[in-house]
């Protein structure tokens, strides 16, 4: 079985408080990959509470974003609305629950590969890719660089290079 994980394709990372041109540029490609993927598609959603600014992350990145049940927390409009059971809300960069879910699924239905797309390459995509590599060391973990964007192009590229060094397959590596 093949799995695709769409990481944090949320309004706040595309057009909201932390939105970037790079993020806006990959949304259509990511949405098309999600629509045409032949396998199980799952989503992560960065999820913070109203107390975000008092958290460690909020003190280091004092920009409220992805606050549960706000407009910016929602997935971008280009995506079809997935059922809630396919969405993993995560309070941190990586989703341990996603890793546990895929590890348990792998025990009953061996996973051929897990592909990641989404935002931000240099924070949440790399965090989830590394977690999944730890949970599924013999499953191919793939990141499609053409469907990901980082905080900057330079940090995007550095994160892709780091993942490649950690035996994660990077497709469409930028020059």
Protein Blocks (a to p, Z undefined) as FASTA:
>chain_A
ZZdddehiafklmmmmmbcfklmmmmmmmmmmmmmpgcddddddddddfklmmpmklmmm
cccehiehiaklpccfkbccddfklpccdfbfbdfklmmmmmmmmmmmccfbdcdedddf
klmmmmmmmmmmmmmmmbccdddfklgccfblklmmmmmmmmmmnopacehiaZZ
